Amino acid sequence: MHYYELTVTAYLLKNVAFNEVNEKIAQLINKAMLNEEKLAIKHKENKFKNYVFDSLYPREKDKIYKAGKIYVFRIRSLEEDFITKINQLFHNVTTDYFKVIAGEIKKQEQRTIKELYTVTPALATIGKNIYWISGNDIKLLIERMNSNLFKKYKDYFGTSLSEEQLFFEKIKIMNEKPIVYKYKNTNLFGNKFKIAINDDETSQKLAFMTLGVGLLEKNSTIGMGFCIEGRRI
């Protein structure tokens, strides 16, 4: 298994707050997708999109990204064709907030993963417009986390895996209060986690896939659940 990572360098045209910037990045990606026939169909399909993106770097201490500065963000996908096309389309796409300057693609091969860390908050829906937050039932979070990833695996590879065993052995919640992202005039509540991964083959496949498509929900919608590798808890 492998995934592809596109590092995008972009010029910011307007100031934007940290909890709104991912929606602006999503608008840039969506605009690019609508300019290509196959990607436009993918964008409108009601199914897993198999990509995820993170927020802007460098981070701003006052949580306001500044107009006139250059930032980078990453997009990952299991699909080489998607990453290649998005990179090409970005050269002709500008929004009210972004002008893309450059893009660099790297292929990442599967490797042993000991721990995952969410650099953008991960979101789990537990009811209509109700999201899991610290203090809720941890078993419910684990159930949502496991079932979501197994569905993604089946959707992409066309085969099912047994859900009897968790793909991780330990989870740590990194925030005391939920992290709020703005999206379409509403609030999405997420959390950051450190997850220690099991050593078996299935768990390692799922952990690596998580790097490519994101943890839990709203990965392609607003870049939630973007993960990096970390040290064992």
C-alpha positions in Angstrom: 0.0 0.0 0.0 1.1 3.6 -0.6 -0.3 7.1 -0.6 0.6 10.3 -2.3 1.3 13.6 -0.6 1.1 17.0 -2.3 2.8 19.9 -0.5 1.1 23.1 -1.7 2.8 26.5 -1.4 0.2 29.3 -1.5 0.0 33.1 -1.2 -2.7 34.3 1.2 -4.8 37.1 -0.1 -6.9 37.9 3.0 -6.5 37.5 6.7 -8.3 34.4 8.0 -8.7 32.9 11.5 -7.3 29.4 12.3 -10.7 27.9 12.9 -11.9 29.1 9.5 -8.9 28.5 7.3 -9.6 24.8 6.6 -13.0 25.8 5.1 -11.1 28.2 2.8 -8.6 25.5 1.8 -11.6 23.2 1.0 -13.1 25.8 -1.2 -9.8 26.0 -3.2 -9.7 22.2 -3.6 -13.4 22.0 -4.6 -13.0 24.8 -7.2 -10.1 22.9 -8.7 -12.1 19.7 -8.8 -15.0 21.3 -10.6 -12.7 22.3 -13.4 -12.1 18.7 -14.4 -14.9 16.3 -15.5 -13.9 13.2 -13.5 -13.0 15.1 -10.4 -16.2 17.1 -10.6 -18.1 13.8 -10.6 -16.0 12.6 -7.6 -16.7 15.8 -5.8 -20.5 15.3 -6.1 -20.6 11.6 -5.2 -22.0 10.7 -1.8 -19.2 8.4 -0.8 -15.8 8.5 0.8 -13.5 10.8 -1.3 -10.3 9.1 -0.1 -8.3 12.2 0.5 -7.5 14.5 3.4 -5.7 17.8 3.9 -4.2 19.7 6.8 -4.0 23.4 7.8 -1.5 26.1 7.0 2.1 26.2 8.1 3.8 28.0 9.7 1.3 28.4 12.5 0.5 31.9 13.7 0.7 32.5 17.5 -2.2 34.8 17.5 -4.3 32.3 15.4 -4.7 34.7 12.5 -3.1 33.8 9.2 -1.9 37.0 7.5 -2.7 38.4 4.0 0.5 38.9 2.0 2.3 35.9 3.5 3.2 32.6 2.0 2.1 29.4 3.6 2.1 25.6 2.9 -0.4 22.9 3.4 -0.6 19.2 2.5 -3.1 17.0 0.7 -2.9 13.2 0.8 -4.7 10.6 -1.1 -4.4 6.9 -2.0 -5.0 7.8 -5.6 -2.0 9.1 -7.7 -4.3 10.3 -10.4 -6.2 12.6 -8.0 -3.1 14.2 -6.5 -1.5 14.7 -10.0 -4.6 16.3 -11.4 -5.2 18.6 -8.4 -1.6 19.7 -8.6 -2.1 20.6 -12.3 -5.4 22.3 -11.8 -4.1 24.5 -8.9 -2.0 26.5 -11.4 -5.2 27.9 -13.0 -7.3 28.4 -9.8 -7.5 31.4 -7.5 -10.0 32.0 -4.8 -10.7 35.1 -2.6 -8.1 33.7 -0.2 -5.5 31.7 -2.1 -3.2 31.9 -5.0 -1.2 28.7 -5.5 2.5 29.2 -6.2 3.9 25.7 -6.4 3.2 22.1 -5.6 5.5 19.1 -4.9 4.3 15.4 -4.9 5.9 12.6 -2.9 5.0 8.9 -2.9 4.9 7.3 0.6 5.3 3.5 0.9 3.8 1.5 3.7 6.0 1.2 6.7 5.7 0.2 10.4 3.8 2.7 12.4 4.0 2.8 16.2 1.8 5.8 16.9 -0.5 8.3 15.1 -1.1 11.9 16.2 -3.9 14.1 14.8 -2.5 17.5 13.8 -6.0 18.7 12.8 -8.9 17.7 15.2 -10.8 14.5 14.4 -14.6 14.5 14.5 -17.0 11.7 15.5 -20.7 12.1 15.0 -22.8 10.4 17.7 -26.2 11.9 16.8 -27.8 14.5 14.6 -25.5 17.5 14.8 -24.0 16.0 18.0 -20.3 15.3 18.2 -18.2 13.3 20.6 -16.3 15.5 23.1 -14.1 14.7 26.0 -16.2 13.4 28.9 -18.6 11.4 26.6 -18.5 7.6 26.5 -15.0 6.6 25.3 -16.3 3.2 24.1 -18.6 5.1 21.7 -15.6 7.0 20.3 -13.6 3.8 19.9 -16.6 2.1 18.1 -17.0 5.1 15.7 -13.3 5.2 15.1 -12.9 1.6 14.2 -16.1 1.2 12.1 -15.3 4.3 10.1 -11.9 3.1 9.1 -13.1 -0.4 8.2 -15.8 1.2 6.0 -13.1 3.3 4.2 -11.0 0.2 3.7 -13.9 -1.8 2.2 -14.9 1.2 0.0 -11.5 1.6 -1.5 -10.2 -2.0 -1.7 -13.5 -3.8 -2.2 -12.8 -6.3 0.5 -13.9 -6.6 4.2 -11.8 -7.0 7.2 -12.8 -8.4 10.6 -13.8 -5.7 13.0 -13.4 -7.9 16.0 -10.1 -6.5 17.0 -9.2 -2.8 17.4 -6.3 -1.5 15.2 -4.8 0.4 18.2 -3.9 -0.6 21.8 -4.1 2.7 23.5 -5.6 6.2 22.9 -4.9 9.5 24.6 -7.0 12.6 24.3 -4.8 15.6 23.9 -7.2 18.5 24.6 -9.4 19.4 27.6 -12.0 21.4 25.6 -13.3 20.5 22.1 -11.6 22.3 19.2 -14.1 24.2 17.1 -13.9 24.6 13.3 -16.3 26.9 11.4 -18.1 25.3 8.5 -21.1 26.6 6.6 -22.3 28.9 9.3 -22.1 26.2 12.0 -19.6 24.8 14.4 -17.9 21.4 14.2 -16.4 20.0 17.4 -13.3 17.8 17.2 -10.5 16.5 19.4 -6.8 15.7 19.0 -5.6 12.2 19.8 -2.4 10.1 20.2 -3.0 6.5 19.2 -0.6 3.6 19.9 -1.0 1.1 17.0 -1.0 -2.7 17.2 1.8 -4.6 15.5 -0.3 -7.1 13.5 -0.6 -6.9 9.8 -4.2 -5.7 9.6 -3.7 -3.0 12.2 -0.6 -1.7 10.3 -2.6 -1.6 7.1 -5.3 0.4 8.7 -2.9 2.8 10.4 -1.1 3.5 7.2 -4.4 4.0 5.4 -5.3 6.5 8.1 -2.3 8.6 7.1 -3.6 8.7 3.5 -7.3 9.4 4.1 -7.6 10.7 7.6 -9.1 9.6 10.9 -12.9 9.6 11.5 -15.1 12.1 9.6 -15.0 15.3 7.5 -11.5 14.5 6.1 -12.1 15.7 2.6 -14.9 18.1 3.6 -12.8 20.3 5.9 -9.5 18.5 6.5 -10.3 17.0 9.9 -8.4 14.0 11.2 -5.1 14.7 9.4 -2.5 12.5 11.1 1.2 12.2 11.3 3.4 9.5 12.9 4.6 9.9 16.4 6.4 8.1 19.1 4.8 5.3 21.2 2.7 6.6 24.1 
